[in-house]
Amino acid sequence: QVQLVESGGDLVQAGGSLRLSCAASGTFFSINAMGWYRQAPGKQREYVATITTGGSTNYLDSVKGRFTISRDNAKNTVYLQMNNLKPEDTAVYYCNARVVGRRGVNDAWGQGTQVTVSS
């Protein structure tokens, strides 16, 4: 059983910054890729950024140059530094981890953290 706990969501003005954190805990062998997704009101959940164990990253085009994903493998934690935030970044942000356990590889999700950007 794996638990992902996110933190760092808040209300900020456009142009501001936030740093999201997500820590994984529980029983597992290892964690492969980790990532962030978001879901705005009335919209489907969308991919924001992912990072592999080795540090390779990918980003949604609209956040490139503004968001940076990183991870601390020793702490099983992934971060999302968000700069120059825009109102369209407003959403619930969810952490995702591809976890290797006794039953194979499974996706784990956090409960979400709200990010609201005011104009």
DRENTI-185575 format. One line per field, with one value per atom (N, C-alpha, C): chain; atom name; x, y, z. Coordinates in nm, 2 decimals, m for minus. Each point is the difference from the previous one (the first is absolute). Layout:
N
c: c(A_...)
a: c(CA_...)
east: c(X_...)
north: c(Y_...)
up: c(Z_...)
//
This chain:
119
c: c(A_A_A_A_A_A_A_A_A_A_A_A_A_A_A_A_A_A_A_A_A_A_A_A_A_A_A_A_A_A_A_A_A_A_A_A_A_A_A_A_A_A_A_A_A_A_A_A_A_A_A_A_A_A_A_A_A_A_A_A_A_A_A_A_A_A_A_A_A_A_A_A_A_A_A_A_A_A_A_A_A_A_A_A_A_A_A_A_A_A_A_A_A_A_A_A_A_A_A_A_A_A_A_A_A_A_A_A_A_A_A_A_A_A_A_A_A_A_A_A_A_A_A_A_A_A_A_A_A_A_A_A_A_A_A_A_A_A_A_A_A_A_A_A_A_A_A_A_A_A_A_A_A_A_A_A_A_A_A_A_A_A_A_A_A_A_A_A_A_A_A_A_A_A_A_A_A_A_A_A_A_A_A_A_A_A_A_A_A_A_A_A_A_A_A_A_A_A_A_A_A_A_A_A_A_A_A_A_A_A_A_A_A_A_A_A_A_A_A_A_A_A_A_A_A_A_A_A_A_A_A_A_A_A_A_A_A_A_A_A_A_A_A_A_A_A_A_A_A_A_A_A_A_A_A_A_A_A_A_A_A_A_A_A_A_A_A_A_A_A_A_A_A_A_A_A_A_A_A_A_A_A_A_A_A_A_A_A_A_A_A_A_A_A_A_A_A_A_A_A_A_A_A_A_A_A_A_A_A_A_A_A_A_A_A_A_A_A_A_A_A_A_A_A_A_A_A_A_A_A_A_A_A_A_A_A_A_A_A_A_A_A_A_A_A_A_A_A_A_A_A_A_A_A_A_A_A)
a: c(N_CA_C_N_CA_C_N_CA_C_N_CA_C_N_CA_C_N_CA_C_N_CA_C_N_CA_C_N_CA_C_N_CA_C_N_CA_C_N_CA_C_N_CA_C_N_CA_C_N_CA_C_N_CA_C_N_CA_C_N_CA_C_N_CA_C_N_CA_C_N_CA_C_N_CA_C_N_CA_C_N_CA_C_N_CA_C_N_CA_C_N_CA_C_N_CA_C_N_CA_C_N_CA_C_N_CA_C_N_CA_C_N_CA_C_N_CA_C_N_CA_C_N_CA_C_N_CA_C_N_CA_C_N_CA_C_N_CA_C_N_CA_C_N_CA_C_N_CA_C_N_CA_C_N_CA_C_N_CA_C_N_CA_C_N_CA_C_N_CA_C_N_CA_C_N_CA_C_N_CA_C_N_CA_C_N_CA_C_N_CA_C_N_CA_C_N_CA_C_N_CA_C_N_CA_C_N_CA_C_N_CA_C_N_CA_C_N_CA_C_N_CA_C_N_CA_C_N_CA_C_N_CA_C_N_CA_C_N_CA_C_N_CA_C_N_CA_C_N_CA_C_N_CA_C_N_CA_C_N_CA_C_N_CA_C_N_CA_C_N_CA_C_N_CA_C_N_CA_C_N_CA_C_N_CA_C_N_CA_C_N_CA_C_N_CA_C_N_CA_C_N_CA_C_N_CA_C_N_CA_C_N_CA_C_N_CA_C_N_CA_C_N_CA_C_N_CA_C_N_CA_C_N_CA_C_N_CA_C_N_CA_C_N_CA_C_N_CA_C_N_CA_C_N_CA_C_N_CA_C_N_CA_C_N_CA_C_N_CA_C_N_CA_C_N_CA_C_N_CA_C_N_CA_C_N_CA_C_N_CA_C_N_CA_C_N_CA_C_N_CA_C_N_CA_C_N_CA_C_N_CA_C_N_CA_C)
east: c(0.08_m0.08_0.09_m0.03_0.08_m0.09_0.05_m0.08_0.09_m0.07_0.07_m0.07_0.08_m0.06_0.06_m0.09_0.04_m0.01_0.08_m0.01_0.05_m0.04_0.06_m0.10_m0.12_m0.10_m0.05_m0.03_m0.04_m0.07_m0.04_m0.05_0.11_0.03_0.10_m0.04_0.06_m0.03_0.08_m0.06_0.07_0.14_0.10_0.14_0.07_m0.07_0.06_0.05_0.05_0.06_m0.05_0.00_m0.03_0.09_0.02_0.07_m0.08_m0.04_m0.07_0.09_m0.04_0.08_m0.09_0.06_m0.08_0.09_m0.03_0.08_m0.07_0.07_m0.05_0.04_m0.09_0.03_m0.08_0.04_m0.07_0.10_m0.06_0.08_0.02_0.12_0.02_0.15_0.04_0.14_0.07_m0.07_0.06_m0.10_0.04_m0.09_0.07_m0.07_0.05_m0.03_m0.07_m0.03_m0.10_0.02_m0.10_m0.04_m0.12_m0.05_m0.11_m0.03_m0.11_m0.11_m0.12_m0.11_m0.09_m0.09_m0.09_m0.14_m0.10_m0.14_m0.07_m0.03_m0.08_m0.15_m0.07_m0.15_m0.06_m0.08_m0.06_0.09_0.12_0.09_0.06_0.05_0.07_0.13_0.04_0.14_0.10_0.11_0.10_0.14_0.09_0.13_0.07_0.09_0.07_0.15_0.06_0.14_0.03_0.11_0.04_0.15_0.05_0.15_0.03_0.10_0.04_0.10_0.03_0.09_0.14_0.03_0.13_0.00_m0.12_m0.01_m0.04_m0.04_m0.05_m0.14_m0.02_m0.13_m0.08_m0.13_m0.08_m0.11_m0.04_m0.10_m0.11_m0.11_m0.11_0.05_m0.03_0.05_m0.03_m0.11_m0.04_0.07_0.07_0.07_0.15_0.05_0.14_0.06_0.12_0.06_m0.05_m0.11_m0.06_0.00_m0.02_m0.01_0.13_0.04_0.12_m0.04_0.01_m0.02_0.14_0.00_0.12_m0.04_0.10_m0.03_0.12_m0.03_0.10_m0.03_0.08_m0.02_0.01_0.09_0.03_m0.12_m0.08_m0.12_m0.13_0.01_m0.12_m0.09_0.05_m0.07_0.02_m0.11_0.01_m0.05_0.06_m0.04_m0.04_m0.08_m0.03_0.01_0.11_0.02_m0.08_m0.09_m0.08_0.02_0.06_0.03_m0.09_m0.01_m0.08_m0.14_m0.07_m0.13_m0.10_m0.09_m0.11_m0.13_m0.11_m0.13_m0.04_0.05_m0.04_0.07_0.09_0.07_m0.09_m0.10_m0.09_m0.06_0.02_m0.05_0.04_m0.06_0.05_0.12_0.11_0.12_0.01_0.02_0.02_0.14_0.05_0.13_m0.03_0.09_m0.01_0.14_m0.01_0.13_m0.03_0.10_m0.01_0.08_m0.07_0.06_0.02_0.12_0.03_m0.02_m0.09_m0.03_m0.01_m0.05_m0.01_m0.09_m0.10_m0.10_0.04_0.12_0.04_0.01_m0.02_0.00_m0.14_m0.02_m0.13_0.01_m0.10_0.00_m0.07_0.07_m0.06_m0.03_m0.10_m0.04_m0.02_0.03_m0.02_m0.14_m0.04_m0.13_m0.03_0.11_m0.01_0.02_0.05_0.02_m0.04_m0.08_m0.06_0.10_0.01_0.08_m0.10_m0.01_m0.08_0.08_m0.01_0.08_m0.10_0.01_m0.09_0.06_m0.09_0.05_0.02)
north: c(m0.12_0.12_0.12_0.10_0.12_0.12_0.09_0.13_0.11_0.09_0.12_0.12_0.09_0.11_0.13_0.08_0.13_0.11_0.11_0.12_0.11_0.13_0.11_0.08_m0.05_0.08_0.12_0.11_0.12_0.09_0.12_0.11_0.10_0.03_0.09_0.09_0.12_0.09_m0.04_0.04_m0.03_0.05_m0.08_0.04_m0.05_m0.06_m0.05_m0.14_m0.06_m0.13_m0.09_m0.13_m0.10_m0.12_m0.07_m0.13_m0.11_m0.09_m0.12_m0.11_m0.08_m0.11_m0.13_m0.11_m0.13_m0.10_m0.06_m0.10_m0.14_m0.10_m0.13_m0.08_m0.08_m0.08_m0.13_m0.10_m0.13_m0.11_m0.11_m0.12_m0.02_0.01_m0.02_m0.02_m0.05_m0.03_0.13_0.07_0.11_0.09_0.12_0.08_0.04_m0.02_0.03_0.15_0.03_0.14_0.06_0.13_0.08_0.12_0.05_0.11_0.08_0.10_0.09_0.01_0.00_0.02_0.11_0.05_0.10_m0.01_0.04_0.00_0.13_0.08_0.12_m0.03_0.09_m0.02_m0.02_m0.10_m0.03_m0.06_m0.03_m0.05_m0.14_m0.07_m0.12_0.02_m0.11_0.01_0.00_0.08_0.00_m0.01_m0.05_m0.02_0.13_0.02_0.13_m0.03_m0.09_m0.03_m0.14_m0.06_m0.13_0.00_m0.08_m0.02_m0.14_m0.05_m0.14_m0.01_m0.12_m0.03_0.07_0.00_0.06_0.14_0.07_0.14_0.06_m0.09_0.05_0.06_0.11_0.07_0.02_0.02_0.04_0.09_0.10_0.10_0.02_0.04_0.05_0.13_0.02_0.11_0.14_0.01_0.13_0.03_m0.09_0.03_0.00_m0.04_0.00_0.14_0.00_0.13_0.07_m0.05_0.06_m0.10_m0.13_m0.10_m0.09_m0.05_m0.09_m0.11_m0.12_m0.12_m0.06_m0.04_m0.06_m0.11_m0.08_m0.11_m0.03_m0.05_m0.04_m0.15_m0.09_m0.14_m0.06_0.06_m0.05_0.02_0.11_0.03_m0.04_m0.06_m0.04_0.12_0.11_0.13_0.06_0.06_0.07_0.14_0.10_0.14_0.06_0.11_0.07_0.15_0.06_0.15_0.07_0.08_0.07_0.15_0.06_0.14_0.07_0.13_0.08_m0.06_m0.03_m0.07_0.09_m0.07_0.07_m0.05_0.08_m0.04_m0.14_m0.03_m0.13_m0.12_0.03_m0.11_m0.04_0.07_m0.03_m0.14_m0.09_m0.14_m0.07_m0.12_m0.09_m0.08_0.00_m0.07_m0.13_m0.11_m0.13_m0.06_m0.06_m0.07_m0.15_m0.04_m0.14_m0.07_m0.13_m0.07_m0.14_m0.05_m0.14_m0.08_m0.08_m0.07_m0.15_m0.05_m0.14_m0.07_m0.09_m0.07_m0.15_m0.07_m0.15_m0.04_0.08_m0.03_0.06_0.04_0.06_0.15_0.06_0.14_0.06_0.10_0.06_0.15_0.07_0.15_0.04_0.09_0.05_0.15_0.05_0.14_0.06_0.13_0.07_0.06_0.06_0.05_0.14_0.06_0.13_0.12_0.10_0.13_0.11_0.10_0.10_0.12_0.03_0.12_0.10_0.12_0.10_0.13_0.04_0.12_0.11_0.11_0.11_0.10_0.06_0.10_0.14)
up: c(0.00_0.00_0.00_m0.09_m0.01_0.02_0.07_0.02_m0.05_m0.08_m0.05_0.07_0.06_0.07_m0.06_m0.06_m0.06_0.09_m0.02_0.07_m0.08_0.04_m0.06_m0.08_m0.02_m0.08_0.08_m0.07_0.06_m0.10_0.05_m0.08_m0.02_m0.13_m0.03_m0.11_m0.02_m0.11_m0.12_m0.12_m0.12_0.00_m0.05_0.01_0.12_0.09_0.12_m0.02_0.11_0.00_0.11_m0.02_0.10_m0.02_0.11_m0.01_0.06_m0.08_0.04_0.04_0.10_0.04_0.01_m0.02_0.01_0.05_0.12_0.06_0.00_m0.04_m0.01_0.13_0.05_0.12_m0.02_0.09_m0.01_m0.03_m0.05_m0.03_m0.15_m0.05_m0.14_m0.02_m0.12_m0.03_m0.05_m0.10_m0.05_m0.08_m0.04_m0.07_m0.13_m0.11_m0.13_m0.03_m0.11_m0.03_0.11_0.02_0.08_m0.08_0.03_m0.08_0.07_m0.07_0.04_m0.11_0.04_m0.09_0.07_m0.08_0.06_m0.07_0.08_m0.05_0.04_m0.10_0.02_0.00_0.06_0.00_m0.14_m0.01_m0.13_m0.11_0.04_m0.10_0.04_m0.10_0.03_0.07_0.07_0.06_m0.11_0.01_m0.10_0.06_m0.08_0.04_0.00_0.10_0.02_m0.02_0.07_m0.01_0.06_m0.05_0.06_0.01_0.09_0.01_0.03_m0.06_0.02_0.12_0.04_0.11_m0.03_m0.13_m0.04_m0.02_0.01_m0.01_m0.13_m0.10_m0.13_0.02_m0.06_0.02_m0.13_0.02_m0.11_0.06_m0.09_0.05_m0.11_0.06_m0.09_m0.06_m0.13_m0.07_0.07_0.05_0.06_0.13_0.06_0.12_m0.01_m0.12_m0.03_0.02_0.07_0.03_0.13_0.05_0.12_0.12_m0.03_0.10_0.00_0.11_0.01_0.09_m0.05_0.08_0.05_0.12_0.06_0.10_0.04_0.09_0.09_0.12_0.09_0.02_m0.07_0.01_0.14_0.07_0.14_0.09_m0.03_0.08_m0.07_m0.12_m0.07_m0.02_m0.03_m0.01_m0.14_m0.05_m0.12_0.02_m0.07_0.02_m0.14_0.01_m0.12_0.04_m0.05_0.02_m0.12_0.04_m0.10_0.01_m0.10_m0.01_m0.10_0.01_m0.09_m0.03_0.11_m0.01_m0.06_m0.08_m0.07_0.05_m0.02_0.04_m0.06_m0.12_m0.06_0.06_0.10_0.07_0.12_0.02_0.12_m0.02_0.10_m0.01_0.13_0.01_0.10_m0.06_0.07_m0.05_0.07_m0.07_0.05_m0.03_0.10_m0.01_m0.05_m0.08_m0.05_0.01_0.04_0.01_m0.06_m0.08_m0.05_0.10_0.08_0.11_m0.03_0.04_m0.02_0.14_0.00_0.13_m0.02_0.10_m0.01_m0.11_m0.04_m0.10_m0.14_m0.01_m0.13_0.01_m0.12_m0.02_0.00_0.08_0.01_0.02_m0.05_0.02_0.13_0.07_0.12_m0.02_0.07_m0.01_0.13_0.01_0.12_0.01_0.10_0.02_m0.07_m0.04_m0.07_0.09_m0.06_0.07_m0.09_0.06_m0.08_m0.03_m0.12_m0.04_m0.07_0.06_m0.06_m0.03_m0.12_m0.05_m0.03_0.07_m0.03_m0.09_m0.08_m0.10_0.05)
//
